Amino acid sequence: MKNNILKRITAITLASTLLWTPLSTQAALLRQGNRGNEVVQIQTELKKLGYFQYHTATGYFGPITTSAVRHFQAAKGLKVDGIVGPATKSALLGNQETPSSDIQGALDWWSQVQYIFPRGADALVTDVDTGKSFSIRRTFGTNHADIEPLTQKDTDIIKSIWNGFSWERRAVVVSIGNYKLAGSMTAMPHAGVDAAPGLATVNNRSGGYGRGTNLDLVKNNGINGHMDIHFLNSRTHGTNVMQKVHQDMVKKAAQYIAQKNK
């Protein structure tokens, strides 16, 4: 009888240990097979530093991410295991924090804006020069925000500002929650087909992008594909370049916000 009781106590103790200890340990680790926003954050930072070679953050921790983590760890003198534990995460992300709601203007894309304005979030964009506003959704983008107008009406407003679809860079204010973010937007739809399902493989994507993944998620809005908004220190996707003309427009938008707050 005593032996049975002792066995039950031992089993309960072991179960409690397995229940709590590994979970708290694993919660701090990211490794191959994991998915989610934390993986997107890790991939984005690795891409910014030149280690993550895929064209966009995917949110899936696969072999490409493992290889990128290993190379980063080797460069930083860390244990090379391809796992993002506390030491690797600290070296990669530092002490990044989401800014408080009273911070506005030209905020850094990498450490701030991409988390304030995540994929799937809606925002109101105001063109600095005309004062006209329209609604958008961030649908894609790693080096900057890929956005789509929410409705045909929003697209019509965009076309009235840019005099049609255009690659012209314009200073804009992106309002999301309590934030007013200084940005630079172009109004040329690309890389998508509105009539086809989002993320399907399609031919003749807009902007001469040819065959590939349909980067068009918001339907019946009058555009094929998406448009771009850049923020402080953001870069192009194809060439990974920080464009001066975009950064000049971001500064212009920041000055506009500062003037409005006086």
One Martini backbone bead per residue (centre of mass of N, CA, C, O) as a GRO file, in nm:
protein
  262
    1MET     BB    1   0.060   0.061  -0.023
    2LYS     BB    2   0.299   0.252   0.017
    3ASN     BB    3   0.416   0.208  -0.266
    4ASN     BB    4   0.174   0.327  -0.419
    5ILE     BB    5   0.186   0.607  -0.296
    6LEU     BB    6   0.476   0.673  -0.381
    7LYS     BB    7   0.423   0.645  -0.685
    8ARG     BB    8   0.210   0.868  -0.704
    9ILE     BB    9   0.387   1.101  -0.601
   10THR     BB   10   0.608   1.072  -0.814
   11ALA     BB   11   0.425   1.114  -1.060
   12ILE     BB   12   0.322   1.396  -0.983
   13THR     BB   13   0.596   1.535  -0.963
   14LEU     BB   14   0.688   1.474  -1.254
   15ALA     BB   15   0.450   1.610  -1.396
   16SER     BB   16   0.501   1.892  -1.281
   17THR     BB   17   0.781   1.926  -1.398
   18LEU     BB   18   0.699   1.881  -1.700
   19LEU     BB   19   0.487   2.110  -1.709
   20TRP     BB   20   0.676   2.364  -1.622
   21THR     BB   21   0.975   2.366  -1.708
   22PRO     BB   22   0.968   2.331  -2.022
   23LEU     BB   23   0.778   2.565  -2.086
   24SER     BB   24   0.959   2.797  -1.978
   25THR     BB   25   1.194   2.724  -2.164
   26GLN     BB   26   1.053   2.712  -2.449
   27ALA     BB   27   0.940   3.008  -2.452
   28ALA     BB   28   1.251   3.117  -2.511
   29LEU     BB   29   1.230   2.946  -2.778
   30LEU     BB   30   1.354   2.922  -3.119
   31ARG     BB   31   1.278   2.683  -3.379
   32GLN     BB   32   1.248   2.444  -3.582
   33GLY     BB   33   0.885   2.472  -3.664
   34ASN     BB   34   0.816   2.740  -3.597
   35ARG     BB   35   0.556   2.993  -3.551
   36GLY     BB   36   0.510   3.347  -3.613
   37ASN     BB   37   0.578   3.669  -3.507
   38GLU     BB   38   0.856   3.607  -3.384
   39VAL     BB   39   0.975   3.499  -3.646
   40VAL     BB   40   0.943   3.752  -3.810
   41GLN     BB   41   1.130   3.925  -3.634
   42ILE     BB   42   1.385   3.756  -3.674
   43GLN     BB   43   1.394   3.763  -3.985
   44THR     BB   44   1.407   4.070  -4.013
   45GLU     BB   45   1.676   4.112  -3.865
   46LEU     BB   46   1.844   3.917  -4.041
   47LYS     BB   47   1.793   4.069  -4.306
   48LYS     BB   48   1.909   4.343  -4.223
   49LEU     BB   49   2.205   4.191  -4.171
   50GLY     BB   50   2.228   3.954  -4.416
   51TYR     BB   51   2.130   3.643  -4.338
   52PHE     BB   52   1.850   3.648  -4.466
   53GLN     BB   53   1.774   3.522  -4.803
   54TYR     BB   54   1.497   3.566  -4.820
   55HIS     BB   55   1.264   3.797  -4.952
   56THR     BB   56   1.079   3.717  -4.694
   57ALA     BB   57   0.896   3.702  -4.430
   58THR     BB   58   0.703   3.403  -4.302
   59GLY     BB   59   0.687   3.266  -3.993
   60TYR     BB   60   0.888   3.026  -4.065
   61PHE     BB   61   1.103   2.784  -3.910
   62GLY     BB   62   1.348   2.693  -4.115
   63PRO     BB   63   1.639   2.624  -4.276
   64ILE     BB   64   1.700   2.920  -4.348
   65THR     BB   65   1.681   3.027  -4.058
   66THR     BB   66   1.885   2.841  -3.927
   67SER     BB   67   2.126   2.936  -4.097
   68ALA     BB   68   2.111   3.234  -4.014
   69VAL     BB   69   2.153   3.187  -3.712
   70ARG     BB   70   2.427   3.048  -3.729
   71HIS     BB   71   2.581   3.283  -3.861
   72PHE     BB   72   2.523   3.486  -3.639
   73GLN     BB   73   2.648   3.329  -3.403
   74ALA     BB   74   2.933   3.312  -3.519
   75ALA     BB   75   2.978   3.626  -3.540
   76LYS     BB   76   2.910   3.656  -3.206
   77GLY     BB   77   3.020   3.405  -3.032
   78LEU     BB   78   2.808   3.187  -3.022
   79LYS     BB   79   2.619   2.931  -2.995
   80VAL     BB   80   2.596   2.686  -3.258
   81ASP     BB   81   2.234   2.582  -3.312
   82GLY     BB   82   1.980   2.748  -3.444
   83ILE     BB   83   1.881   2.878  -3.170
   84VAL     BB   84   1.652   3.106  -3.010
   85GLY     BB   85   1.767   3.233  -2.738
   86PRO     BB   86   1.842   3.467  -2.511
   87ALA     BB   87   2.124   3.541  -2.631
   88THR     BB   88   2.042   3.569  -2.930
   89LYS     BB   89   1.808   3.767  -2.892
   90SER     BB   90   1.973   3.992  -2.759
   91ALA     BB   91   2.178   4.030  -2.996
   92LEU     BB   92   1.952   4.089  -3.215
   93LEU     BB   93   1.737   4.296  -3.047
   94GLY     BB   94   1.795   4.380  -2.775
   95ASN     BB   95   1.595   4.667  -2.637
   96GLN     BB   96   1.329   4.647  -2.772
   97GLU     BB   97   1.049   4.875  -2.798
   98THR     BB   98   0.743   4.984  -2.776
   99PRO     BB   99   0.615   5.270  -2.824
  100SER     BB  100   0.457   5.514  -2.709
  101SER     BB  101   0.159   5.693  -2.791
  102ASP     BB  102   0.324   5.989  -2.792
  103ILE     BB  103   0.477   5.892  -3.042
  104GLN     BB  104   0.582   6.083  -3.328
  105GLY     BB  105   0.666   6.046  -3.669
  106ALA     BB  106   0.997   5.948  -3.731
  107LEU     BB  107   0.999   5.616  -3.728
  108ASP     BB  108   1.143   5.321  -3.704
  109TRP     BB  109   1.088   5.045  -3.889
  110TRP     BB  110   1.241   4.806  -3.740
  111SER     BB  111   1.175   4.881  -3.417
  112GLN     BB  112   0.861   4.998  -3.471
  113VAL     BB  113   0.654   5.016  -3.715
  114GLN     BB  114   0.616   4.705  -3.784
  115TYR     BB  115   0.454   4.678  -3.500
  116ILE     BB  116   0.241   4.903  -3.520
  117PHE     BB  117   0.218   4.798  -3.846
  118PRO     BB  118   0.091   4.525  -3.913
  119ARG     BB  119  -0.021   4.273  -4.062
  120GLY     BB  120  -0.372   4.351  -4.117
  121ALA     BB  121  -0.366   4.647  -4.073
  122ASP     BB  122  -0.534   4.947  -4.038
  123ALA     BB  123  -0.537   5.275  -4.207
  124LEU     BB  124  -0.482   5.628  -4.223
  125VAL     BB  125  -0.420   5.836  -4.506
  126THR     BB  126  -0.231   6.148  -4.545
  127ASP     BB  127  -0.180   6.396  -4.759
  128VAL     BB  128   0.014   6.669  -4.720
  129ASP     BB  129  -0.058   6.862  -4.969
  130THR     BB  130  -0.392   6.805  -4.979
  131GLY     BB  131  -0.542   6.644  -4.722
  132LYS     BB  132  -0.606   6.374  -4.820
  133SER     BB  133  -0.799   6.070  -4.745
  134PHE     BB  134  -0.732   5.711  -4.678
  135SER     BB  135  -0.779   5.362  -4.680
  136ILE     BB  136  -0.584   5.084  -4.540
  137ARG     BB  137  -0.380   4.777  -4.583
  138ARG     BB  138  -0.157   4.562  -4.450
  139THR     BB  139  -0.023   4.269  -4.632
  140PHE     BB  140   0.287   4.325  -4.676
  141GLY     BB  141   0.618   4.321  -4.605
  142THR     BB  142   0.961   4.396  -4.478
  143ASN     BB  143   1.125   4.664  -4.568
  144HIS     BB  144   0.822   4.745  -4.606
  145ALA     BB  145   0.501   4.858  -4.681
  146ASP     BB  146   0.238   4.671  -4.803
  147ILE     BB  147  -0.051   4.809  -4.970
  148GLU     BB  148  -0.421   4.845  -4.959
  149PRO     BB  149  -0.698   4.953  -5.055
  150LEU     BB  150  -1.023   4.897  -4.939
  151THR     BB  151  -1.158   5.068  -5.177
  152GLN     BB  152  -1.262   5.229  -5.452
  153LYS     BB  153  -1.273   5.506  -5.317
  154ASP     BB  154  -0.978   5.506  -5.223
  155THR     BB  155  -0.858   5.484  -5.506
  156ASP     BB  156  -0.980   5.748  -5.615
  157ILE     BB  157  -0.823   5.929  -5.422
  158ILE     BB  158  -0.542   5.849  -5.506
  159LYS     BB  159  -0.574   5.935  -5.809
  160SER     BB  160  -0.629   6.238  -5.738
  161ILE     BB  161  -0.342   6.287  -5.619
  162TRP     BB  162  -0.157   6.136  -5.862
  163ASN     BB  163  -0.295   6.132  -6.138
  164GLY     BB  164  -0.306   5.840  -6.087
  165PHE     BB  165  -0.081   5.609  -6.148
  166SER     BB  166   0.231   5.618  -5.942
  167TRP     BB  167   0.589   5.658  -5.847
  168GLU     BB  168   0.549   5.887  -5.682
  169ARG     BB  169   0.674   6.059  -5.411
  170ARG     BB  170   0.489   6.100  -5.101
  171ALA     BB  171   0.386   6.269  -4.832
  172VAL     BB  172   0.276   6.094  -4.532
  173VAL     BB  173   0.015   6.007  -4.296
  174VAL     BB  174  -0.002   5.741  -4.057
  175SER     BB  175  -0.299   5.630  -3.900
  176ILE     BB  176  -0.272   5.436  -3.585
  177GLY     BB  177  -0.445   5.496  -3.354
  178ASN     BB  178  -0.219   5.710  -3.173
  179TYR     BB  179  -0.066   5.722  -3.438
  180LYS     BB  180   0.176   5.930  -3.630
  181LEU     BB  181   0.326   5.848  -3.937
  182ALA     BB  182   0.602   5.895  -4.125
  183GLY     BB  183   0.578   5.894  -4.488
  184SER     BB  184   0.622   5.716  -4.816
  185MET     BB  185   0.435   5.718  -5.123
  186THR     BB  186   0.313   5.500  -5.368
  187ALA     BB  187   0.076   5.457  -5.678
  188MET     BB  188   0.172   5.151  -5.782
  189PRO     BB  189   0.056   4.876  -5.892
  190HIS     BB  190   0.175   4.537  -5.789
  191ALA     BB  191   0.197   4.186  -5.794
  192GLY     BB  192  -0.116   4.152  -5.917
  193VAL     BB  193  -0.463   4.002  -5.908
  194ASP     BB  194  -0.784   4.075  -5.832
  195ALA     BB  195  -0.943   3.819  -5.972
  196ALA     BB  196  -0.758   3.654  -5.793
  197PRO     BB  197  -0.640   3.470  -5.559
  198GLY     BB  198  -0.473   3.499  -5.291
  199LEU     BB  199  -0.151   3.340  -5.326
  200ALA     BB  200  -0.168   3.257  -5.595
  201THR     BB  201  -0.067   3.126  -5.894
  202VAL     BB  202   0.015   3.366  -6.150
  203ASN     BB  203  -0.031   3.554  -6.428
  204ASN     BB  204   0.025   3.873  -6.507
  205ARG     BB  205   0.135   4.065  -6.315
  206SER     BB  206   0.156   4.358  -6.211
  207GLY     BB  207   0.423   4.556  -6.329
  208GLY     BB  208   0.576   4.307  -6.476
  209TYR     BB  209   0.592   4.031  -6.281
  210GLY     BB  210   0.438   3.799  -6.376
  211ARG     BB  211   0.498   3.501  -6.251
  212GLY     BB  212   0.326   3.427  -5.932
  213THR     BB  213   0.247   3.551  -5.644
  214ASN     BB  214  -0.054   3.682  -5.528
  215LEU     BB  215  -0.036   4.028  -5.414
  216ASP     BB  216  -0.374   4.006  -5.346
  217LEU     BB  217  -0.628   4.057  -5.087
  218VAL     BB  218  -0.791   4.305  -5.173
  219LYS     BB  219  -1.107   4.325  -5.303
  220ASN     BB  220  -1.269   4.542  -5.511
  221ASN     BB  221  -1.054   4.823  -5.527
  222GLY     BB  222  -0.914   4.889  -5.827
  223ILE     BB  223  -0.661   4.690  -5.791
  224ASN     BB  224  -0.345   4.536  -5.882
  225GLY     BB  225  -0.230   4.463  -5.588
  226HIS     BB  226   0.019   4.685  -5.461
  227MET     BB  227   0.162   4.924  -5.243
  228ASP     BB  228   0.388   5.178  -5.110
  229ILE     BB  229   0.542   5.225  -4.777
  230HIS     BB  230   0.767   5.437  -4.626
  231PHE     BB  231   1.019   5.466  -4.373
  232LEU     BB  232   1.240   5.498  -4.150
  233ASN     BB  233   1.500   5.302  -4.293
  234SER     BB  234   1.383   5.181  -4.524
  235ARG     BB  235   1.349   4.937  -4.795
  236THR     BB  236   1.386   4.770  -5.057
  237HIS     BB  237   1.330   4.456  -5.188
  238GLY     BB  238   1.509   4.386  -5.440
  239THR     BB  239   1.779   4.584  -5.345
  240ASN     BB  240   1.814   4.686  -5.047
  241VAL     BB  241   1.743   5.006  -5.055
  242MET     BB  242   1.792   5.334  -4.944
  243GLN     BB  243   1.591   5.595  -5.039
  244LYS     BB  244   1.617   5.932  -5.050
  245VAL     BB  245   1.334   6.018  -5.153
  246HIS     BB  246   1.185   5.880  -4.923
  247GLN     BB  247   1.333   6.016  -4.681
  248ASP     BB  248   1.247   6.304  -4.756
  249MET     BB  249   0.940   6.251  -4.721
  250VAL     BB  250   0.952   6.171  -4.425
  251LYS     BB  251   1.056   6.445  -4.325
  252LYS     BB  252   0.819   6.609  -4.429
  253ALA     BB  253   0.605   6.463  -4.256
  254ALA     BB  254   0.733   6.528  -3.980
  255GLN     BB  255   0.706   6.836  -4.007
  256TYR     BB  256   0.399   6.834  -4.030
  257ILE     BB  257   0.340   6.709  -3.754
  258ALA     BB  258   0.487   6.921  -3.583
  259GLN     BB  259   0.316   7.162  -3.677
  260LYS     BB  260   0.037   7.046  -3.582
  261ASN     BB  261   0.139   7.029  -3.264
  262LYS     BB  262   0.162   7.350  -3.198
   0.00000   0.00000   0.00000
